[in-house]
Amino acid sequence: MKEQLETILTNLSDAGCTDGELQKAEQLYEAGDTGALIRYFRKCRCSRMEELHESQRRVDRLDYLIRLTEKAIPQQ
């Protein structure tokens, strides 16, 4: 049981979850509320997906600036 919790916490940490998120997951695990724990994992996943999408938007903006600059300033 302790090994399973450690695996869960390690994977959450590797996924970029905060200390607060790790603590919440630990509480749910120790309470034995599997349904709530799975829902919490899904919530954490949604947060990571939002971060991914925001990163993609930033990369898209940089790509736009590269294309714009390439058109405006001839390369030497």
LUMZADO-862074 format. One record per residue: x, y, z of N, C-alpha, C in turn; residue number from 1; residue in one letter. Coordinates in nm, 2 decimals. Layout:
n_xx X&n_yy Y&n_zz Z&ca_xx X&ca_yy Y&ca_zz Z&c_xx X&c_yy Y&c_zz Z&k NUM&r A
...
END
This chain:
n_xx 0.08&n_yy -0.12&n_zz 0.00&ca_xx 0.00&ca_yy 0.00&ca_zz 0.00&c_xx 0.09&c_yy 0.13&c_zz 0.00&k 1&r M
n_xx 0.19&n_yy 0.13&n_zz 0.08&ca_xx 0.28&ca_yy 0.24&ca_zz 0.09&c_xx 0.35&c_yy 0.26&c_zz -0.04&k 2&r K
n_xx 0.39&n_yy 0.15&n_zz -0.10&ca_xx 0.46&ca_yy 0.15&ca_zz -0.23&c_xx 0.37&c_yy 0.21&c_zz -0.34&k 3&r E
n_xx 0.25&n_yy 0.17&n_zz -0.34&ca_xx 0.15&ca_yy 0.23&ca_zz -0.44&c_xx 0.14&c_yy 0.38&c_zz -0.42&k 4&r Q
n_xx 0.13&n_yy 0.43&n_zz -0.30&ca_xx 0.12&ca_yy 0.57&ca_zz -0.27&c_xx 0.24&c_yy 0.64&c_zz -0.32&k 5&r L
n_xx 0.36&n_yy 0.58&n_zz -0.29&ca_xx 0.48&ca_yy 0.64&ca_zz -0.34&c_xx 0.49&c_yy 0.65&c_zz -0.49&k 6&r E
n_xx 0.44&n_yy 0.55&n_zz -0.56&ca_xx 0.44&ca_yy 0.55&ca_zz -0.70&c_xx 0.35&c_yy 0.66&c_zz -0.75&k 7&r T
n_xx 0.23&n_yy 0.67&n_zz -0.69&ca_xx 0.14&ca_yy 0.78&ca_zz -0.73&c_xx 0.20&c_yy 0.91&c_zz -0.71&k 8&r I
n_xx 0.26&n_yy 0.94&n_zz -0.60&ca_xx 0.31&ca_yy 1.07&ca_zz -0.57&c_xx 0.43&c_yy 1.10&c_zz -0.66&k 9&r L
n_xx 0.51&n_yy 1.00&n_zz -0.69&ca_xx 0.63&ca_yy 1.02&ca_zz -0.78&c_xx 0.58&c_yy 1.06&c_zz -0.92&k 10&r T
n_xx 0.48&n_yy 0.99&n_zz -0.96&ca_xx 0.43&ca_yy 1.02&ca_zz -1.10&c_xx 0.36&c_yy 1.15&c_zz -1.11&k 11&r N
n_xx 0.29&n_yy 1.19&n_zz -1.00&ca_xx 0.23&ca_yy 1.32&ca_zz -1.00&c_xx 0.33&c_yy 1.43&c_zz -1.00&k 12&r L
n_xx 0.44&n_yy 1.41&n_zz -0.92&ca_xx 0.55&ca_yy 1.51&ca_zz -0.92&c_xx 0.61&c_yy 1.52&c_zz -1.06&k 13&r S
n_xx 0.64&n_yy 1.40&n_zz -1.12&ca_xx 0.70&ca_yy 1.40&ca_zz -1.25&c_xx 0.61&c_yy 1.47&c_zz -1.36&k 14&r D
n_xx 0.48&n_yy 1.46&n_zz -1.33&ca_xx 0.39&ca_yy 1.53&ca_zz -1.42&c_xx 0.38&c_yy 1.68&c_zz -1.40&k 15&r A
n_xx 0.45&n_yy 1.73&n_zz -1.30&ca_xx 0.45&ca_yy 1.87&ca_zz -1.28&c_xx 0.35&c_yy 1.92&c_zz -1.17&k 16&r G
n_xx 0.29&n_yy 1.83&n_zz -1.10&ca_xx 0.20&ca_yy 1.87&ca_zz -1.00&c_xx 0.27&c_yy 1.94&c_zz -0.88&k 17&r C
n_xx 0.19&n_yy 2.03&n_zz -0.82&ca_xx 0.25&ca_yy 2.11&ca_zz -0.71&c_xx 0.25&c_yy 2.03&c_zz -0.58&k 18&r T
n_xx 0.32&n_yy 2.08&n_zz -0.48&ca_xx 0.31&ca_yy 2.01&ca_zz -0.35&c_xx 0.17&c_yy 2.00&c_zz -0.29&k 19&r D
n_xx 0.09&n_yy 2.10&n_zz -0.31&ca_xx -0.05&ca_yy 2.10&ca_zz -0.27&c_xx -0.13&c_yy 2.00&c_zz -0.34&k 20&r G
n_xx -0.10&n_yy 1.98&n_zz -0.47&ca_xx -0.18&ca_yy 1.87&ca_zz -0.54&c_xx -0.13&c_yy 1.74&c_zz -0.49&k 21&r E
n_xx -0.01&n_yy 1.72&n_zz -0.46&ca_xx 0.04&ca_yy 1.59&ca_zz -0.41&c_xx -0.02&c_yy 1.56&c_zz -0.27&k 22&r L
n_xx -0.03&n_yy 1.66&n_zz -0.19&ca_xx -0.09&ca_yy 1.64&ca_zz -0.06&c_xx -0.24&c_yy 1.61&c_zz -0.07&k 23&r Q
n_xx -0.31&n_yy 1.67&n_zz -0.16&ca_xx -0.45&ca_yy 1.64&ca_zz -0.18&c_xx -0.47&c_yy 1.50&c_zz -0.23&k 24&r K
n_xx -0.39&n_yy 1.46&n_zz -0.32&ca_xx -0.39&ca_yy 1.32&ca_zz -0.37&c_xx -0.36&c_yy 1.22&c_zz -0.26&k 25&r A
n_xx -0.27&n_yy 1.25&n_zz -0.18&ca_xx -0.23&ca_yy 1.16&ca_zz -0.07&c_xx -0.35&c_yy 1.15&c_zz 0.03&k 26&r E
n_xx -0.42&n_yy 1.26&n_zz 0.06&ca_xx -0.53&ca_yy 1.26&ca_zz 0.15&c_xx -0.64&c_yy 1.17&c_zz 0.09&k 27&r Q
n_xx -0.67&n_yy 1.18&n_zz -0.04&ca_xx -0.78&ca_yy 1.11&ca_zz -0.10&c_xx -0.74&c_yy 0.96&c_zz -0.10&k 28&r L
n_xx -0.61&n_yy 0.93&n_zz -0.13&ca_xx -0.57&ca_yy 0.79&ca_zz -0.13&c_xx -0.58&c_yy 0.73&c_zz 0.01&k 29&r Y
n_xx -0.54&n_yy 0.80&n_zz 0.11&ca_xx -0.54&ca_yy 0.75&ca_zz 0.25&c_xx -0.68&c_yy 0.73&c_zz 0.30&k 30&r E
n_xx -0.77&n_yy 0.82&n_zz 0.24&ca_xx -0.92&ca_yy 0.81&ca_zz 0.28&c_xx -0.98&c_yy 0.69&c_zz 0.21&k 31&r A
n_xx -0.91&n_yy 0.63&n_zz 0.11&ca_xx -0.97&ca_yy 0.52&ca_zz 0.04&c_xx -1.08&c_yy 0.55&c_zz -0.06&k 32&r G
n_xx -1.09&n_yy 0.68&n_zz -0.10&ca_xx -1.19&ca_yy 0.72&ca_zz -0.19&c_xx -1.14&c_yy 0.72&c_zz -0.33&k 33&r D
n_xx -1.14&n_yy 0.60&n_zz -0.39&ca_xx -1.09&ca_yy 0.58&ca_zz -0.52&c_xx -1.15&c_yy 0.66&c_zz -0.63&k 34&r T
n_xx -1.28&n_yy 0.68&n_zz -0.62&ca_xx -1.36&ca_yy 0.76&ca_zz -0.72&c_xx -1.31&c_yy 0.90&c_zz -0.72&k 35&r G
n_xx -1.30&n_yy 0.96&n_zz -0.59&ca_xx -1.26&ca_yy 1.10&ca_zz -0.58&c_xx -1.11&c_yy 1.11&c_zz -0.63&k 36&r A
n_xx -1.03&n_yy 1.01&n_zz -0.60&ca_xx -0.89&ca_yy 1.02&ca_zz -0.64&c_xx -0.88&c_yy 1.02&c_zz -0.79&k 37&r L
n_xx -0.96&n_yy 0.94&n_zz -0.86&ca_xx -0.96&ca_yy 0.94&ca_zz -1.01&c_xx -1.01&c_yy 1.07&c_zz -1.06&k 38&r I
n_xx -1.11&n_yy 1.12&n_zz -1.00&ca_xx -1.16&ca_yy 1.25&ca_zz -1.05&c_xx -1.06&c_yy 1.36&c_zz -1.03&k 39&r R
n_xx -0.98&n_yy 1.35&n_zz -0.92&ca_xx -0.88&ca_yy 1.45&ca_zz -0.89&c_xx -0.76&c_yy 1.43&c_zz -0.99&k 40&r Y
n_xx -0.73&n_yy 1.31&n_zz -1.03&ca_xx -0.63&ca_yy 1.29&ca_zz -1.13&c_xx -0.67&c_yy 1.35&c_zz -1.26&k 41&r F
n_xx -0.80&n_yy 1.34&n_zz -1.29&ca_xx -0.85&ca_yy 1.40&ca_zz -1.42&c_xx -0.84&c_yy 1.55&c_zz -1.41&k 42&r R
n_xx -0.87&n_yy 1.61&n_zz -1.29&ca_xx -0.86&ca_yy 1.75&ca_zz -1.28&c_xx -0.72&c_yy 1.80&c_zz -1.29&k 43&r K
n_xx -0.62&n_yy 1.73&n_zz -1.24&ca_xx -0.48&ca_yy 1.76&ca_zz -1.25&c_xx -0.44&c_yy 1.75&c_zz -1.40&k 44&r C
n_xx -0.49&n_yy 1.65&n_zz -1.47&ca_xx -0.46&ca_yy 1.63&ca_zz -1.61&c_xx -0.51&c_yy 1.75&c_zz -1.69&k 45&r R
n_xx -0.63&n_yy 1.79&n_zz -1.66&ca_xx -0.69&ca_yy 1.91&ca_zz -1.73&c_xx -0.60&c_yy 2.03&c_zz -1.71&k 46&r C
n_xx -0.55&n_yy 2.05&n_zz -1.59&ca_xx -0.46&ca_yy 2.16&ca_zz -1.56&c_xx -0.33&c_yy 2.15&c_zz -1.64&k 47&r S
n_xx -0.28&n_yy 2.03&n_zz -1.65&ca_xx -0.15&ca_yy 2.01&ca_zz -1.73&c_xx -0.18&c_yy 2.04&c_zz -1.88&k 48&r R
n_xx -0.30&n_yy 2.00&n_zz -1.93&ca_xx -0.34&ca_yy 2.02&ca_zz -2.07&c_xx -0.35&c_yy 2.17&c_zz -2.10&k 49&r M
n_xx -0.41&n_yy 2.24&n_zz -2.00&ca_xx -0.42&ca_yy 2.39&ca_zz -2.02&c_xx -0.28&c_yy 2.45&c_zz -2.03&k 50&r E
n_xx -0.19&n_yy 2.41&n_zz -1.95&ca_xx -0.05&ca_yy 2.45&ca_zz -1.95&c_xx 0.01&c_yy 2.42&c_zz -2.09&k 51&r E
n_xx -0.01&n_yy 2.30&n_zz -2.14&ca_xx 0.04&ca_yy 2.26&ca_zz -2.27&c_xx -0.02&c_yy 2.35&c_zz -2.38&k 52&r L
n_xx -0.15&n_yy 2.38&n_zz -2.37&ca_xx -0.21&ca_yy 2.47&ca_zz -2.47&c_xx -0.15&c_yy 2.61&c_zz -2.47&k 53&r H
n_xx -0.13&n_yy 2.66&n_zz -2.35&ca_xx -0.08&ca_yy 2.79&ca_zz -2.33&c_xx 0.07&c_yy 2.80&c_zz -2.39&k 54&r E
n_xx 0.14&n_yy 2.69&n_zz -2.36&ca_xx 0.28&ca_yy 2.69&ca_zz -2.42&c_xx 0.27&c_yy 2.68&c_zz -2.57&k 55&r S
n_xx 0.18&n_yy 2.61&n_zz -2.63&ca_xx 0.16&ca_yy 2.60&ca_zz -2.77&c_xx 0.13&c_yy 2.74&c_zz -2.83&k 56&r Q
n_xx 0.04&n_yy 2.81&n_zz -2.76&ca_xx 0.01&ca_yy 2.95&ca_zz -2.80&c_xx 0.13&c_yy 3.04&c_zz -2.80&k 57&r R
n_xx 0.21&n_yy 3.03&n_zz -2.71&ca_xx 0.34&ca_yy 3.11&ca_zz -2.70&c_xx 0.43&c_yy 3.07&c_zz -2.82&k 58&r R
n_xx 0.44&n_yy 2.94&n_zz -2.84&ca_xx 0.53&ca_yy 2.90&ca_zz -2.96&c_xx 0.47&c_yy 2.95&c_zz -3.09&k 59&r V
n_xx 0.34&n_yy 2.95&n_zz -3.10&ca_xx 0.27&ca_yy 3.00&ca_zz -3.22&c_xx 0.30&c_yy 3.15&c_zz -3.24&k 60&r D
n_xx 0.30&n_yy 3.22&n_zz -3.13&ca_xx 0.33&ca_yy 3.37&ca_zz -3.14&c_xx 0.48&c_yy 3.39&c_zz -3.19&k 61&r R
n_xx 0.57&n_yy 3.31&n_zz -3.13&ca_xx 0.71&ca_yy 3.32&ca_zz -3.18&c_xx 0.72&c_yy 3.28&c_zz -3.32&k 62&r L
n_xx 0.65&n_yy 3.18&n_zz -3.37&ca_xx 0.65&ca_yy 3.14&ca_zz -3.51&c_xx 0.60&c_yy 3.25&c_zz -3.60&k 63&r D
n_xx 0.50&n_yy 3.32&n_zz -3.55&ca_xx 0.44&ca_yy 3.43&ca_zz -3.62&c_xx 0.55&c_yy 3.55&c_zz -3.64&k 64&r Y
n_xx 0.62&n_yy 3.58&n_zz -3.53&ca_xx 0.72&ca_yy 3.68&ca_zz -3.53&c_xx 0.83&c_yy 3.64&c_zz -3.62&k 65&r L
n_xx 0.87&n_yy 3.52&n_zz -3.63&ca_xx 0.98&ca_yy 3.47&ca_zz -3.72&c_xx 0.93&c_yy 3.49&c_zz -3.86&k 66&r I
n_xx 0.81&n_yy 3.45&n_zz -3.90&ca_xx 0.76&ca_yy 3.47&ca_zz -4.03&c_xx 0.75&c_yy 3.61&c_zz -4.07&k 67&r R
n_xx 0.70&n_yy 3.69&n_zz -3.98&ca_xx 0.68&ca_yy 3.84&ca_zz -4.00&c_xx 0.82&c_yy 3.90&c_zz -4.03&k 68&r L
n_xx 0.91&n_yy 3.87&n_zz -3.94&ca_xx 1.05&ca_yy 3.93&ca_zz -3.96&c_xx 1.12&c_yy 3.88&c_zz -4.08&k 69&r T
n_xx 1.10&n_yy 3.76&n_zz -4.12&ca_xx 1.16&ca_yy 3.71&ca_zz -4.24&c_xx 1.11&c_yy 3.78&c_zz -4.36&k 70&r E
n_xx 0.98&n_yy 3.81&n_zz -4.36&ca_xx 0.92&ca_yy 3.88&ca_zz -4.48&c_xx 0.96&c_yy 4.03&c_zz -4.48&k 71&r K
n_xx 0.97&n_yy 4.09&n_zz -4.36&ca_xx 1.00&ca_yy 4.23&ca_zz -4.35&c_xx 1.15&c_yy 4.27&c_zz -4.37&k 72&r A
n_xx 1.23&n_yy 4.18&n_zz -4.32&ca_xx 1.38&ca_yy 4.21&ca_zz -4.33&c_xx 1.45&c_yy 4.10&c_zz -4.41&k 73&r I
n_xx 1.50&n_yy 4.14&n_zz -4.53&ca_xx 1.57&ca_yy 4.04&ca_zz -4.61&c_xx 1.69&c_yy 3.99&c_zz -4.54&k 74&r P
n_xx 1.70&n_yy 3.86&n_zz -4.55&ca_xx 1.82&ca_yy 3.79&ca_zz -4.49&c_xx 1.94&c_yy 3.82&c_zz -4.57&k 75&r Q
n_xx 2.05&n_yy 3.83&n_zz -4.50&ca_xx 2.18&ca_yy 3.86&ca_zz -4.57&c_xx 2.26&c_yy 3.73&c_zz -4.60&k 76&r Q
END
